[in-house]
Amino acid sequence: MIDEIDIAKCFSSLRKSLPKTNHEVHPQYWGILDLTGQHKPTKKMLWKKWNYLVDDFRVDVGWKMIGLDQSELDFFDNMEDLEVQQTLPILNAHLTILKSYLEYLKLPLNEGELMIRFVAPAFNMSLDPNQEKFRKHWSEQQLIASQERRREGQDPNNERARAGQKTDIIIDLPTGPALEGFICEVSGGLPAGCPKKIWTDKLKLMVGMRDMINRIMKTFPGLLSTDYMKVVVFGCQVIGLQMNLYAMDVRNPGIYRFGIVDKVSLPASAKELPTYEAVHLMLRSLEHRLSDCTALKVKHSKLRRKRNYVYQEDSLAFSNNTPNSSPKIKLPNIRS
């Protein structure tokens, strides 16, 4: 059982073991429990229960693949058949363009080109292709959840407003107000970025996802902790042609679990075009999961049925900023 190990105590020890300098490059500084195994101090501290912690996270997240329509299965099984191609003209057009890129691909490819030619079209085609459910933001857009965290404690009269972190892809949940439920980072082009770039982008992804969960909890306050524990947000990191899909939830006050739920690769050549089925299926499954996000808002709206209702903030959220490395730039004092 998860109760057999004091996660909070171990995590507190992890935070206390942070180095005196550059501690912001470690997930535990941000309240994040990295269950991918890449952060070695975390895995070393929890190695006795590591496999159980990872399995428990996957069970709680409940990531499942949806079944493709028969027309989609027939399409990927018979991609060269002209009659089959006509059954899904939009998907066929997307793969035809992708095939043309692959046939004349010249390396190296910078991050922007990889985003425009491969990553963005995949998300456009395989996740809500008709743009009916979600709003997608492309290419270094500001994450509102991050912006709100960075502006906490600021005096709007005397300090410059801090912008949120810039993210390659943001998908808003179909709720009002618009809340971010998915972000994506492209780590370099082809070949992929250096290890430091990949880790920095992964950490950026973690912090952004944490901020997204916090914003959801703050938007719908007053619910039980168990309700917030059902909130799951997703993020993707593209490394070369590999797409790693991650999920995050919160299980203890101030401790956010981060782990991988799927990994696929974009086709590397025209001959590998049928392997796009794995990308298509993962993104279709992500679309299905992001669509199921209105339950929290409905439950929150019913809180006021109680006559003793009192507005209160959540108790699970943890928020902090990067340590000050430069003096704050303030606006000139306004004199009356």
N, C-alpha and C positions, 0 to 999 in steps of 0.2 A: 504494500500500500504506500501511497505517496506520503502518508502521515508518519511513516517509519523513519523518515529522515527530515531533520529540521532545515528545510530549504532556506527559510528566512535567516537562520543563524549562519548557515554556510555562505549565503549571499552577502551577509553583513561582513563576514571574514574576507570575502573576495574584495569588497569595497575598501576595507581597511588595508588590504595589501597593495592598493594602488600605488604606483611610483609617485614620487614627489613632483616630477615634471612630466608633461605630456600625458596626464592621466585621462584626457578626453578621448584618446585613441583606443580605450578599452571599453567594451560594452557595459560592464558593471557600473561604470561611472554614471551612465545614463539610466541605470535601473533595469538593464536588459540582461536576461539569462540566455546566452547564446548556446542553443542546443544543436548547432550544426557541427560542432566539434572543431571548428577552425581556431577558436580562441583557446589556446592550450591551458592557461591558468584555470579557466572555468572547468574544463574537462578533468583536469588533475584534481581539483577540489571535490568534484562530485563523481569520481570514477567508480565508486562502489555501487552506485545506483544509476549510473549513466544510461544504460540500455532501458531501464524501466522509465526513467524520466522522458526519454525520447519517445518511447511507445505510448506513454500516458498522454503526452502532448498530441501525438497523432490521433489518438482516440478522441480526445476532447475537441480537436479541430474538426474532425469528421470529414476530411476531404475525400470526395468520391468523384469518379468519372461518370459522365452521363453517356447514354447510348446515342450514337449517331443515327440519323435517319437512314433508311435503306437506300435512298437515292444517293446519299453521301458515300455510303460504303461501296455501292456499285461504281461510283465515280472514281474512287481511289483504287479500286481493283481493275478498272478498265480505262485508264486515263488517256489512252491513244485512240479509243473508239469515238468517232465523230458524233454518233447518235447519243452516246452517254455524255459527251461534253455539252451538248445542247440542253441537257436536263438541268444543269447548274451553270448557267452562262456567266454569272458574276464570279463565282469561284474559279471557273475555267479561265476567265480573263485575267484574274489575279495571278494564277499560276503560269499563264502564258508570259506575262510581263516578268515574273520572277525567273522563268526559264531563260528569257532573253538576257537578263542580267548575268545569270550564271554562265551562259555560253561565252560571254565576252568579258568575264570578270578579270580585272587586272589589279594585282596587289602591289603595294599596300593600299588599304582603304581606310580613310580616316573615320572618326566616330560619327561625324555628321552624315557622311555618305552611307555608312552602315545603317544608321537610323532611318534615313529617307528611303533607301532602296529595299531594306529587308525587314526591319523591326516594325516601323509604323504601318506599312501595308499589311503585315500579319495581324496586328491588333485591329486594324480597320476592317479587314475581311472576315476574320474568324470570331470576333467578339462584337456583338451587336452591329452587324453590317449595315442595317438600315437606319442606324442612329436613332432608335426609338426609345431606348431605355436609359442610356447614360450620356453624359457629356464628357468628352475626352479633350484633354489639354495636351498640346504637343510642344516639345523642344524647349527645355529650360524655362518652364513655367513655375511661378511662385506657389509653394505649398502653404495654403492658408492656415492649416493647423500649426505649422512651424512658425508662421508669422505671429500668430496669437501668443505662442509660448515665448517668443523672443521679446514681445512687447509687454509681458507681465512685469509690473513694478515700475514701468517707465512713466515719467511725467510727460504727458502729451504736449504740455505748454513749453517745456524747456529742453526736451531731448528729441533728436531726430528719430523718426519712426524706423525701426529695423525691418528689413524685408525678410520674408520667409526663404527657406532654402530653395534653390532652383532644382527642378526635377525634370527628367526627359519626358515622362508620360505620367499624367494624373487622370484618374477616372473618378468622377463624382458618383456617389450613391443616389438612387432615385428617391430621395427624401427631400422634404422641405424643412429647414434650410438645407442647401446643398452641402453635403459632408463628403470628404474624400474617403474612398474605400480601397483604393489601389494606387500604387506608384511603381515606376520602373526606372532603373538606372542602366544606361549603356556604358560599359566600362572599356572605353577605347574602341578601336576599329578592328580591322583585320591586317595583321595579327592583333590579338587582344592586348590590352594594356599591361603594364608591369605589375608585379604582385602588390606593390604598395598602392597603386591606383585602384586595383581590384578590391583590396581590403578597405581602403578609404571610402569607396563607393558603397560597399556592403554595410559599413558602419553608418554611413549617411542614410541608407535605406532603413536600417534598424531605428534610428532616431526619428526619422520621418513617420514611420509606422507607429511608433510610440505616441508621437504627437497626435496622430489621427485618432487613436483609441481615446486619448485624453479629451479631445475635442468632442467626440461622440458622447462620452460620459458627462461632460459639462453641458452639453446641449440638452440632454435628457436627465437632469439630476433627480435625486430623491428615490430612486429605485433600489431594490435589494442588491447587495454585492453579487449574489448569484446571477442576477440578470446581466450585470456588466461582464461577468465571466464568460457569458455566451457570445460576447462581441468578438469577432475575428476580422482582422484586416489582412490584406494581401499585398505582396510586393514581388517584383521580378528584377533580377539582375542578368543582363546580357553580357556574356564574356566571349568574345569572338562570335561564333555561331551558336553557342550554348546558351540556353535560357533556363535559369534556375528560378523556380517559383517558391516563395516563402510565405509563411503565415505567422501571425502574432496574436497572442491573447494576454490577458492578465489573470493571475490566479491568486496572488498574495498582494497585500498593499505595497505598492511601489516596486513590484517585480513583474516584468513583462517577459513572457516566454517567446522565443524566436526560433523557428525551425523550418527546415525544407520539407515541402510536400510533393514536389514533382520536378523533374529535370528532363528537358527535351533538347533536340538540336535542329536548327534550320538546315535545309539542304545545302551541301557544299558544292554540288555540281548538278548539271541538268539530268544526269542519270539517277541522282538521288531524289528527284522531285516527288516520287510517291511517298517518301518519308515525311513530307509535310503533313501527312495525316495525323501524326503524333502532336505536332504544334497546334493544328486545327482542333483536335479533341481536347487538349489541355485548355485552350482559350475558350472553347465552347463551355467547358465545365466551369471555368472561372466566371463566365457570364451568368450561368445558372446560379452560382453561389452568391454573386453580388446582387442578384435580383431579389434574394430572400433577406431583406434587411429592414422591413417596415414594422416588425413585431415590437421592437423596443419603443418606437414612437407611439404606437397604439397603447402599449402598457403604460407609458408615461402620461398619456392624456387622461387615463382613468384614475390617476392619483387623487385628483380633486374631488372625487366622489366622497372621500372621507371628510367628515366635518372638522376633524382635528388636523387637517392637512397643514403642514408648515414647510415652506420652501427650504431645502437644505442641499449643500453640495455633496459630491461623492467623497468617499474616504479611501478609494483605491489608487487614485491618480498620483503620480510622482512626476515632477517637472523640474528641470534645471537647464542652465545654459552653459556654453563653453566658457571656461575661466577667462577673465579679462587678460588680454595680451597686449592691448593698446588702449590709450586713454579714450574715453568717450568724447565724441565730437558733439558739442552742444550748440543749439541755435542761440543767437544773440538775445540777451534779455530785452523784453519788450517794455519800454517805458511809457507810462501814461502821460 
